[in-house]
Amino acid sequence: MELDVLSPEAISREYQRFLLDGLCRSPSPLVLVVGEPATATVVALRLHDGSASWDERPARIDGLWRVDAASLVAGGAVRAASVLTELEASDHWAFLPDVDTLGDSEVGRGFLDRLIVSVGQGEIASVIASTTPERLPCLQRTAPRLMGFAITLSVDGGRASYRSIAARSSDSLDAGWVVAVRYELAGDIHQEGAAVDAAGDGRLHLVESLGLVKRERGPALGVLVGLSADAFTASQEDAAFATAQLAATRLISRPLVPGEKITAMRGVFYA
């Protein structure tokens, strides 16, 4: 199969942005607490003061800045931009209770879009957001990029991550898995024009397309691996990710040096 070289700027649709977010190397820590508002606030305070266990607890820490969604929206786009600028310039953690309500307004959606960019670039010390169990499905539909960065904590102690989306495609030819595999490389791949040789591993026959994601300079950020429509079902996420990671590893065409990593990060299943 031929290898296409893509730029991040050329991929603009929401689900493709969700995939590309997975290629970010050092995003800001983001926790989504799922529970009733009062309980979620208590959990946020405990995460901030260290009395609740958090393996990804960041070194940057100052105050916990509560960002009220209604007040933010009422202040308009200028106020929303100012809040983000202040967060980026400080070590304060952002606490966003009822984060799902931000999707109900243009100002709120714009704030979330810019917040995700800042999170992906590691510009904010940490973000703790909350929603209720009843509103969680809505948040998953309306803010997939936020969900993709979040470690989800339920107040009963459950923990989950959100690395895949099942979506309906308008084009039957686009059916199947697309998986974003992140490269953490010291140098570029051996030969950009290389194709993945399926000889020796039948799983690679399931790979239909490869899109290398890179900027003008520096090593490749990762690769978007498209799997054939009948390769895996929506429930076979682990198998789809493993196959995509294998293809991305073969694409390197050289041994990895110490410290280099190849990791399947995000996936979208188009039905």
N, C-alpha and C positions, 0 to 999 in steps of 0.2 A: 504494500500500500504506500501511497505517496505521503510525505510529511508536509503539512501546511505550517507556515510560520505566521503567527497572529500577534498583534499588539494588544495590550490590555485596553487601550483607548478604543479599539475597533469593536469591542464586545460590549453592547450597551443594554441588552434586555435584562430584566430583573433576575431571572434564574441564572443567566450567565454571569451576572455580577456576583450572585451567591457563590457560584463555582470559583470565580476568580478570587473572592475573599479568602478562600481556603489556601491560596498561595502566599498569603501574608506571613512573613517569618516571625514577627514579634508583636502581635496585636496586644492591645490593652486588655487586662483581665476584665471579664464581664460575667456577672452572676445574675440570673433571673430567679427571683424568689416567687414561688407559686403558693399563695395562701391568702387568707383574708387580710385586709389592709393593716389592721393593728398588729397582727402577728408578724406580717412581713416586715413591718418597721422594726420590731424587736430583733428579728433575725439580721436585718441590715446593720443595726447598731452593734450586735454581737460580732458580726464579721469584721466590722471596722475596728472595734476595740481589742480584737484578738481572742475573745472568750469563746468564739465558735471556731472549730477547726476548718482550715482552708489551705489546702496544699499549694495553691497558686497565689497565695497572699503576696501582693507586690511589696517591694522595698520602699517605693515612693508612697508616703502617707502623711497627710496633714488632717484637715478637718473633713467631716462628712457633710457635703453640701446638698441639701434637699431641694430638688427642682420640682416645684408644683406645676403639673401639666396645664391646669386651667389658667394660672397666672402667666405662665410662659406664653401660651397662645394669645391671651388678652394683650400682652405686651407687643405683639406683632413680630415680624421677621427680624427687625433690627435688634430687638431685645433678645430674641432667640440666638442670633449670631453672636451677640455680646456675651451671653452665658457660656457658649462654647469657647470663645476666645479666652475668657477668664479661666476656664477649666484647663485648657491646654497650657496656659502660662503658669499654672500652679501645681502643687501636689495634692490638692483636694480630691477626694473621691466624690463622684456624682451619685446621688440617690434619686431614682426616678420612680416614685410610687405610681401605680395605675398607668404604666407606660403604654398600655394598649389604647388609651384614650387619645394619645397623640396622633394616631392614625385617622382621627375623625375630622381633622382640619388641614388646610394647606400649610399653615405655619407649622403645625406639629409634624407633618410628614417631612417638610423641609428640614426641620431640626433633626429628625431621626436620620435622614439621609446624610447630613453632614456629620452627625455623631458617629455613624458607622464608618465613614471615611477616617475620622480621627482615631477611632478604635483600631481600625486596620493598620494604621500607621504608627500605633503605639504612642500617640500624643497625649492621651489622658491617663492619669495615674491608675484609675480603676472606675468601673461603673457597676453599680448595683441597681437593678430595676425590679419591679414587682408587678404581678398581675394575679387575678383570681383563677381558680381552677375552671370556672365557667367561661372566662374570657380567654383562656389560653389557646383554644382552637382558633379563635379569631386572630390572635396575635401571630400564630403560626402561618396563617394565610396572608395577612397583610404586611408582616414584617419578617420575611424569611431571612434577610441578611442579619438582622438583629439576633434572631434565633440561632443562626449559624455560628456566631461568635460566643454565644452564651453557654455557660454551665448552668443547667436548670436544677434548682433545689426546691423540693417540696417541703412544707413545714413538718411533715411526718418523717423527714430524714432521707427521702428518696433523692437520687441524683441521676441526671441524664444529660446527654449532649444531643444535638440536633444536626446531623451531618448529611441528611438526605431529604429530598423532596420528591413526591410523586405528582406529576403534572400531566394534564391532557394536552397533547399536541394537535394543532390544526392541520398538520401535514402527516399523513400516515407513514411517509418515508422517514420521518424523524423519530420513530418509535425506538424504545430501548434505553439503556443506561448511557449517560455521559458522566465520567468521573474526572475530577480535578486531582492531579497528583503533583505534590509540591516537591521541587528540587531545592536542596540546600547544598550547593556545589561550590568548590573552591575554583573550579575552572569550567569551561564550557564542555558540551558533549563532544565526543571524538569527531563526529562528522554529521553536520546538520542535515545533510541530504540522505542520511541513512534510513533504511526501512527496517521494521522489526521482522526478523527472520523467525517464522513459526516452526521451523524444523526443531524437533526435539521436545516440544511441549505443545500438545494439542489445544491447550487453552488459548494460545495466541491466534488461532484461526478464528476466534470469536471477536477479535479486534477489527473494527471496521474503519476507524479514522483516528488520526493523531494530529493534534494542533499544538505546536510548540509555542509557549507564551514567553516572550522576552522583550526587553527594552533595547534601545539602540546600543547600550554598552553593558558589559557585565555578563555573568553567566545567566543561563535560562532560568526563569522563575518556576517553570513547571510545564506540564503538558495536559491537555484535555484529551481524554481517551474515550472515543465513541465505540460502544460494543454493539454487535448485531442485535436486531430487534428480538430474536428468539433465543438469545444467549442466556439471559437470566430473567426471572420474574421480579416484580417489585419487592417481594419479601426476601430475595436472595442478595441482600446488600453486601454481606461479608464476601461472598464469592465474587461479586462484581468488582468490589474494591481490590481484592487480591489479584484478580486478573489484570486490572488496569495498572496496578503497581508493578506487576511482573513486566508488562509491556513497556512501561516507563523506564524500568531498570535496564531492559534489553536495549532500549534506544540510546542509552549512554555510550554503549560500544567501547567501554573501557572499565577497568576495575575502579571501585571507589577508593578514595584516599581516606585516612582517618578523619573523622569529624563530618564527612559528607553523609547526607541522609536523603532518602526518597520515601515519601509518605503519601498514601492515598488519603485525601482530606475531606472532599465533598462529592456528592453525587446527586444527579437529577434523573429520575426515571420518567421518561415520556411514554405515555400510554396512547 
